[in-house]
Amino acid sequence: MLAALAARIGGLVAARSDVLARAPMPTERTGPGIQKQFGPSPAVLAERLARAHVAAKASRAERKAEQKRWLESISGLSLDELRLSTPTRLWSVAMLHLGGYDAASIARGIGYAKAAGAVAALKHPAVVRIIELVREAQLERVMRGEYGVAAQAKAAAPAVMEHVTELAGAVKDKATGERKGRARRDSDALRAAELTLTVSGDKMERKATVTFHIFEQMSDAELESLAVTGVFPERFRNVAGYLPGGGGEE
């Protein structure tokens, strides 16, 4: 009898559990719940967001004011100061332009959608100032002989003269006594030696050029006599010997 009662109770419990499992759960809240809320309350979040908006507006205004001050000071900035303060994109536009690239090539290299973007960047005051300062520095170095063809020749001169002296036979192997790098033909070695001696100053070609305006001082009769006889007047005999054919009478 007890066994039958226990079985009946177990069946009722199982049937109730099955009904509860199939019943829909309510979607609305039935109370505040017992789970603790993490983070600040919605009111605090709203207040913080409002302050962030105010700060963002102030930051934008300050950035605009700083940008305006920078643009106004560009004309007085040095190249080093511009290198530190100019945006990388604008600096790259100036360098590519100085390197000889056209607007289309600059646009492709920098990432502009159209060449018009590069053209607009080239008109920016900072880019104009950078190009101006670099060209002024280049001109100054050219005038000092530190830039351009003259500077390249000056830098290459030691290596060139080292090769010329080897062709002349000036480099001697200490172990064997052989002339290292000497030109195979004697004529080439002699020309290299002549150039070496000329550059070193041991061989100098001396010329004396004397110009006298004595013909302007001669009368028509003296000029006619000079043309016929080839003899300078007596008053010019001391200087006539420096002139071609002016040796006078033997």
C-alpha positions in Angstrom: 0.0 0.0 0.0 2.9 2.4 0.9 4.6 1.5 -2.3 1.5 2.3 -4.4 1.2 5.7 -2.6 4.8 6.6 -3.3 4.5 5.7 -6.9 1.4 7.9 -7.2 3.1 10.9 -5.6 6.2 10.5 -7.9 3.9 10.5 -11.0 2.2 13.7 -9.9 5.6 15.4 -9.4 6.8 14.3 -12.8 3.7 15.5 -14.5 3.9 19.0 -12.8 7.5 19.3 -13.8 6.7 18.5 -17.4 3.9 21.1 -17.4 6.2 23.8 -16.0 8.8 23.0 -18.6 6.4 23.5 -21.5 4.8 26.7 -20.1 6.1 30.0 -21.6 8.4 32.1 -19.4 7.2 35.7 -18.7 9.2 38.4 -20.6 8.4 41.4 -18.4 10.3 42.1 -15.2 8.5 41.1 -12.0 10.8 43.0 -9.6 14.2 44.8 -9.2 16.0 41.5 -9.0 18.9 40.5 -6.9 21.8 40.8 -9.4 24.0 43.8 -8.6 24.5 46.4 -11.4 28.0 46.9 -12.6 29.4 50.3 -13.6 28.0 53.8 -13.1 24.3 54.5 -13.2 22.6 55.9 -16.3 22.4 59.3 -14.8 26.1 59.4 -14.2 26.8 58.2 -17.7 24.6 60.9 -19.2 26.4 63.6 -17.2 29.8 62.4 -18.2 28.8 62.3 -21.9 27.5 65.9 -21.7 30.9 67.0 -20.3 32.7 65.1 -23.0 30.8 66.9 -25.7 31.6 70.3 -24.2 35.3 69.3 -23.9 35.3 68.2 -27.6 33.9 71.5 -28.8 36.6 73.4 -26.8 39.3 71.1 -28.2 38.2 71.7 -31.8 38.1 75.4 -31.2 41.6 75.3 -29.6 43.0 73.2 -32.5 41.6 75.7 -35.0 43.1 78.6 -33.2 46.5 76.8 -33.0 46.4 76.0 -36.7 45.6 79.6 -37.5 48.6 80.8 -35.4 50.9 78.3 -37.1 49.8 79.4 -40.6 50.4 83.0 -39.7 53.9 82.2 -38.4 55.0 80.1 -41.4 56.8 83.0 -43.2 59.2 83.3 -40.2 59.9 79.7 -39.6 63.2 78.0 -40.5 63.4 74.8 -42.5 64.1 72.8 -39.3 61.1 74.3 -37.6 58.9 73.5 -40.6 60.2 70.0 -40.7 59.1 69.5 -37.1 55.7 71.3 -37.3 54.5 70.5 -40.9 52.3 67.4 -41.4 54.1 64.5 -42.9 51.9 64.5 -46.0 52.6 68.1 -46.8 56.3 67.7 -46.2 56.3 64.7 -48.6 54.5 66.7 -51.2 57.2 69.4 -51.1 60.0 66.8 -51.2 58.5 65.0 -54.2 58.0 68.3 -56.0 61.6 69.3 -55.4 62.6 65.8 -56.7 61.0 66.6 -60.1 57.7 64.7 -59.8 54.6 66.1 -61.4 51.2 66.5 -59.8 49.9 63.1 -61.1 53.0 61.2 -59.7 52.7 63.0 -56.4 49.0 62.1 -56.1 49.8 58.4 -56.8 52.7 58.4 -54.3 50.9 60.2 -51.5 47.5 58.6 -52.0 45.4 61.5 -53.3 42.3 60.3 -55.3 43.0 62.9 -58.0 45.9 65.0 -59.2 43.9 68.1 -58.1 44.6 67.1 -54.5 48.4 67.3 -55.1 48.0 70.6 -56.9 46.0 72.0 -53.9 48.7 70.7 -51.5 51.4 72.4 -53.6 49.6 75.7 -53.0 49.6 75.3 -49.2 51.6 78.1 -47.5 53.8 75.5 -45.7 54.7 73.7 -48.9 55.4 76.9 -50.7 57.7 78.0 -47.9 59.5 74.7 -47.7 60.2 74.7 -51.5 61.4 78.3 -51.2 63.8 77.6 -48.4 65.2 74.5 -50.0 65.9 76.2 -53.2 67.6 79.1 -51.4 69.8 76.6 -49.6 70.7 74.9 -52.8 71.6 78.2 -54.5 73.8 79.1 -51.5 75.6 75.8 -51.7 76.1 76.2 -55.5 77.6 79.6 -54.9 80.0 78.1 -52.3 80.8 75.2 -54.7 79.2 72.6 -52.3 76.3 71.6 -54.6 75.9 70.7 -58.2 78.3 69.7 -60.9 81.3 71.5 -59.4 80.8 69.9 -56.0 80.5 66.4 -57.6 83.7 67.0 -59.6 85.4 68.2 -56.4 84.3 65.2 -54.5 85.4 62.8 -57.3 88.8 64.5 -57.8 90.8 62.5 -55.3 89.6 59.2 -56.7 90.3 60.4 -60.3 93.8 61.6 -59.4 94.5 58.3 -57.6 93.7 56.5 -60.8 95.8 58.9 -62.9 98.8 58.5 -60.7 98.5 54.8 -61.0 98.4 55.1 -64.8 101.5 57.3 -64.6 103.3 54.5 -62.7 103.6 56.4 -59.4 102.4 53.5 -57.3 105.1 50.9 -56.7 104.7 47.5 -55.1 107.1 47.4 -52.2 107.6 43.6 -52.4 108.2 43.2 -56.1 109.1 46.7 -57.2 106.4 46.5 -60.0 104.6 49.6 -61.0 101.0 48.9 -60.0 98.3 50.0 -62.4 100.7 51.6 -64.9 99.3 52.2 -68.4 100.3 49.6 -70.9 101.3 52.1 -73.6 104.2 54.5 -72.7 102.3 57.4 -74.4 99.4 56.9 -72.1 101.7 56.7 -69.1 103.5 59.9 -70.2 100.2 61.8 -70.6 99.1 60.7 -67.1 102.4 61.7 -65.7 102.2 65.2 -67.4 98.7 65.7 -66.0 99.8 64.6 -62.5 102.7 67.0 -62.5 100.5 69.9 -63.8 97.9 69.3 -61.1 100.5 69.1 -58.4 102.1 72.4 -59.5 105.4 70.9 -60.4 104.9 71.7 -64.1 103.5 75.2 -64.9 103.0 76.7 -68.3 104.0 80.3 -68.1 102.6 82.9 -70.4 103.1 86.6 -70.5 100.5 88.7 -72.2 101.3 92.4 -72.6 98.8 94.7 -74.2 99.7 98.3 -75.0 97.4 100.9 -76.6 100.3 102.5 -78.5 98.6 102.5 -81.8 96.0 105.0 -80.5 98.9 107.3 -79.6 100.5 107.2 -83.1 99.8 109.7 -85.8 98.6 108.8 -89.2 102.1 109.3 -90.7 103.6 107.0 -88.1 101.0 104.4 -88.7 101.6 104.5 -92.5 105.4 104.3 -91.9 104.9 101.3 -89.6 102.8 99.5 -92.2 105.4 100.0 -95.0 108.6 99.5 -93.0 107.5 97.4 -90.1 109.6 99.7 -87.8 108.1 101.4 -84.8 108.7 105.1 -84.2 111.7 105.9 -82.0 109.6 106.9 -79.0 108.0 103.4 -78.9 111.2 101.4 -79.3 111.4 100.5 -75.6 108.1 98.7 -75.6 107.8 97.6 -79.1 110.1 94.6 -78.4 107.2 93.0 -76.5 104.9 93.0 -79.5 104.9 90.5 -82.4 107.3 91.7 -85.1 108.4 94.6 -82.9 112.0 93.6 -82.5 113.1 96.7 -84.4 116.1 97.0 -86.6 118.9 94.4 -86.1 
